[in-house]
Amino acid sequence: MRQQEFQRHIEAGDFLEHAEVHGRFYGTLKSTVLKHLSAGVDVLLDVDTLGAASIRACDDPFIQSALADVFIMPPGLDELARRLRKRGTESEEQVATRLQNASAEMQKWRDYRYTLISGSMEEDIEKFRAIMRAERYMSCRLQLDFA
C-alpha cells in the first residue's frame, strides 16, 4: 500500500490497527475483519503489542465480542536468545535489539486474555487450538434458538 493511500485510511479511521515499521506500512482494515467475522470465519491476526492494544481499544462491539487475544512468549529471555541464535538469521547486534524489545513486550502479558508460554512448535499449536476450542464454546458466542 502506498504511503498516501495508507494515510487516507488512517485519517478515515479504516484501520483496526496499523504501524510503520522500517519504512514499510502495515495495517488491518476493520472492514475486512468485520466481513469475515460476519460470515462466521475466525480471523487470526499476528500483531505486536501496540497493534494488540489498538485492537483492544476498538469501540466496535462486534469486534470486542469476537476478541480472544493471546500473548505468546518464550519461557525467558535466555531461551529466546538461544532460539534466535540457533536460527542463525540475525547478527549479534540484531539479536541484542530483539532481546531488548522482547523484554519490554513481555512485561505486557497481563494485558491479554490468554498467555501461552512457548515450548515446541507442536506444543504451541496444541495450546492455541485448545484456546480456540474453549472460545467457541463460550455461551456468549453460541447462537442457539430454543423456544
C-alpha positions as a LaTeX table, in Angstrom:
\begin{tabular}{lrrr}
\hline
Residue & $x$ (\AA) & $y$ (\AA) & $z$ (\AA) \\
\hline
Met1 & 0.00 & 0.00 & 0.00 \\
Arg2 & 1.36 & 3.41 & $-0.93$ \\
Gln3 & 2.01 & 5.97 & 1.79 \\
Gln4 & $-0.72$ & 8.35 & 0.55 \\
Glu5 & $-3.34$ & 5.61 & 0.45 \\
Phe6 & $-2.22$ & 4.37 & 3.86 \\
Gln7 & $-2.53$ & 7.90 & 5.30 \\
Arg8 & $-6.05$ & 8.27 & 3.85 \\
His9 & $-7.08$ & 5.03 & 5.60 \\
Ile10 & $-5.62$ & 6.29 & 8.88 \\
Glu11 & $-7.44$ & 9.62 & 8.62 \\
Ala12 & $-10.71$ & 7.85 & 7.77 \\
Gly13 & $-10.36$ & 5.50 & 10.76 \\
Asp14 & $-10.42$ & 2.46 & 8.48 \\
Phe15 & $-7.72$ & 0.51 & 10.29 \\
Leu16 & $-8.28$ & $-1.78$ & 13.23 \\
Glu17 & $-4.54$ & $-1.42$ & 13.83 \\
His18 & $-1.65$ & $-0.02$ & 11.84 \\
Ala19 & 2.07 & 0.69 & 12.04 \\
Glu20 & 5.04 & 1.86 & 10.06 \\
Val21 & 7.97 & $-0.47$ & 10.56 \\
His22 & 11.34 & 0.15 & 8.91 \\
Gly23 & 9.75 & 2.39 & 6.30 \\
Arg24 & 7.03 & $-0.12$ & 5.41 \\
Phe25 & 3.36 & 0.36 & 6.21 \\
Tyr26 & 1.20 & $-2.34$ & 7.76 \\
Gly27 & $-2.43$ & $-2.21$ & 8.66 \\
Thr28 & $-5.53$ & $-4.33$ & 9.19 \\
Leu29 & $-8.71$ & $-2.94$ & 7.69 \\
Lys30 & $-11.74$ & $-3.10$ & 10.01 \\
Ser31 & $-13.98$ & $-3.80$ & 7.03 \\
Thr32 & $-12.06$ & $-6.95$ & 6.12 \\
Val33 & $-12.17$ & $-8.28$ & 9.68 \\
Leu34 & $-15.88$ & $-7.48$ & 10.05 \\
Lys35 & $-16.68$ & $-9.17$ & 6.73 \\
His36 & $-15.04$ & $-12.42$ & 7.84 \\
Leu37 & $-16.48$ & $-12.33$ & 11.35 \\
Ser38 & $-19.97$ & $-11.70$ & 9.95 \\
Ala39 & $-19.54$ & $-14.79$ & 7.77 \\
Gly40 & $-18.62$ & $-16.87$ & 10.84 \\
Val41 & $-14.96$ & $-17.12$ & 9.88 \\
Asp42 & $-12.32$ & $-16.89$ & 12.61 \\
Val43 & $-9.77$ & $-14.15$ & 11.99 \\
Leu44 & $-6.22$ & $-14.63$ & 13.21 \\
Leu45 & $-4.06$ & $-11.51$ & 13.38 \\
Asp46 & $-0.34$ & $-11.65$ & 14.13 \\
Val47 & 0.42 & $-8.23$ & 15.60 \\
Asp48 & 2.86 & $-6.71$ & 18.06 \\
Thr49 & 1.85 & $-5.41$ & 21.48 \\
Leu50 & 0.98 & $-1.97$ & 20.10 \\
Gly51 & $-1.28$ & $-3.50$ & 17.46 \\
Ala52 & $-2.95$ & $-5.68$ & 20.08 \\
Ala53 & $-3.56$ & $-2.64$ & 22.29 \\
Ser54 & $-5.16$ & $-0.83$ & 19.34 \\
Ile55 & $-7.46$ & $-3.77$ & 18.69 \\
Arg56 & $-8.44$ & $-4.00$ & 22.37 \\
Ala57 & $-9.25$ & $-0.25$ & 22.25 \\
Cys58 & $-11.55$ & $-0.66$ & 19.23 \\
Asp59 & $-15.05$ & 0.56 & 20.06 \\
Asp60 & $-16.84$ & $-1.78$ & 17.64 \\
Pro61 & $-18.94$ & $-4.11$ & 19.83 \\
Phe62 & $-18.84$ & $-6.92$ & 17.27 \\
Ile63 & $-15.05$ & $-6.93$ & 17.21 \\
Gln64 & $-14.92$ & $-6.69$ & 21.00 \\
Ser65 & $-17.22$ & $-9.69$ & 21.38 \\
Ala66 & $-15.08$ & $-11.73$ & 18.98 \\
Leu67 & $-11.73$ & $-10.80$ & 20.51 \\
Ala68 & $-9.63$ & $-13.52$ & 22.12 \\
Asp69 & $-6.14$ & $-12.09$ & 22.42 \\
Val70 & $-3.25$ & $-14.45$ & 23.06 \\
Phe71 & 0.24 & $-13.38$ & 24.09 \\
Ile72 & 2.82 & $-15.93$ & 23.03 \\
Met73 & 6.05 & $-15.57$ & 24.94 \\
Pro74 & 9.18 & $-17.59$ & 25.49 \\
Pro75 & 9.84 & $-19.16$ & 28.89 \\
Gly76 & 12.50 & $-16.48$ & 29.40 \\
Leu77 & 14.99 & $-14.21$ & 27.70 \\
Asp78 & 17.79 & $-16.80$ & 27.89 \\
Glu79 & 15.67 & $-19.28$ & 25.96 \\
Leu80 & 14.67 & $-16.62$ & 23.45 \\
Ala81 & 18.34 & $-15.75$ & 22.92 \\
Arg82 & 19.15 & $-19.43$ & 22.40 \\
Arg83 & 16.34 & $-19.79$ & 19.84 \\
Leu84 & 17.32 & $-16.66$ & 17.95 \\
Arg85 & 20.97 & $-17.67$ & 17.76 \\
Lys86 & 20.04 & $-21.20$ & 16.70 \\
Arg87 & 18.13 & $-19.83$ & 13.71 \\
Gly88 & 21.27 & $-18.06$ & 12.57 \\
Thr89 & 19.36 & $-15.43$ & 10.60 \\
Glu90 & 20.41 & $-12.35$ & 12.58 \\
Ser91 & 23.62 & $-10.69$ & 13.67 \\
Glu92 & 24.52 & $-10.45$ & 17.37 \\
Glu93 & 23.51 & $-6.79$ & 17.24 \\
Gln94 & 20.09 & $-7.73$ & 15.84 \\
Val95 & 19.70 & $-10.43$ & 18.48 \\
Ala96 & 20.51 & $-7.89$ & 21.21 \\
Thr97 & 17.93 & $-5.47$ & 19.80 \\
Arg98 & 15.29 & $-8.19$ & 19.61 \\
Leu99 & 16.02 & $-9.26$ & 23.19 \\
Gln100 & 15.71 & $-5.69$ & 24.42 \\
Asn101 & 12.39 & $-5.27$ & 22.60 \\
Ala102 & 11.15 & $-8.65$ & 23.80 \\
Ser103 & 11.96 & $-7.77$ & 27.41 \\
Ala104 & 9.76 & $-4.67$ & 27.19 \\
Glu105 & 6.96 & $-6.51$ & 25.37 \\
Met106 & 6.98 & $-9.43$ & 27.81 \\
Gln107 & 6.00 & $-7.01$ & 30.59 \\
Lys108 & 2.61 & $-6.61$ & 28.87 \\
Trp109 & 1.47 & $-10.23$ & 29.14 \\
Arg110 & $-1.16$ & $-9.36$ & 31.74 \\
Asp111 & $-2.96$ & $-7.14$ & 29.21 \\
Tyr112 & $-4.04$ & $-10.23$ & 27.28 \\
Arg113 & $-6.88$ & $-12.66$ & 27.94 \\
Tyr114 & $-4.52$ & $-15.62$ & 27.41 \\
Thr115 & $-0.78$ & $-16.08$ & 27.75 \\
Leu116 & 0.85 & $-19.03$ & 26.08 \\
Ile117 & 4.36 & $-19.91$ & 27.28 \\
Ser118 & 6.09 & $-21.20$ & 24.19 \\
Gly119 & 7.51 & $-24.72$ & 24.13 \\
Ser120 & 7.92 & $-26.70$ & 20.96 \\
Met121 & 6.05 & $-25.73$ & 17.80 \\
Glu122 & 3.76 & $-28.76$ & 18.22 \\
Glu123 & 3.00 & $-27.86$ & 21.85 \\
Asp124 & 2.29 & $-24.26$ & 20.94 \\
Ile125 & $-0.12$ & $-25.26$ & 18.19 \\
Glu126 & $-1.97$ & $-27.63$ & 20.51 \\
Lys127 & $-2.22$ & $-24.97$ & 23.24 \\
Phe128 & $-3.51$ & $-22.43$ & 20.72 \\
Arg129 & $-6.08$ & $-24.88$ & 19.36 \\
Ala130 & $-7.27$ & $-25.54$ & 22.92 \\
Ile131 & $-7.83$ & $-21.82$ & 23.43 \\
Met132 & $-9.77$ & $-21.58$ & 20.17 \\
Arg133 & $-11.93$ & $-24.58$ & 21.11 \\
Ala134 & $-12.72$ & $-23.09$ & 24.50 \\
Glu135 & $-13.62$ & $-19.74$ & 22.93 \\
Arg136 & $-16.07$ & $-21.40$ & 20.54 \\
Tyr137 & $-17.95$ & $-22.98$ & 23.47 \\
Met138 & $-18.41$ & $-19.76$ & 25.41 \\
Ser139 & $-22.13$ & $-19.24$ & 25.97 \\
Cys140 & $-21.95$ & $-15.68$ & 24.68 \\
Arg141 & $-20.64$ & $-16.97$ & 21.33 \\
Leu142 & $-23.30$ & $-19.63$ & 20.78 \\
Gln143 & $-26.33$ & $-18.79$ & 18.70 \\
Leu144 & $-28.99$ & $-21.21$ & 19.84 \\
Asp145 & $-32.68$ & $-20.84$ & 19.17 \\
Phe146 & $-34.67$ & $-22.81$ & 21.73 \\
Ala147 & $-38.27$ & $-21.99$ & 22.41 \\
\hline
\end{tabular}
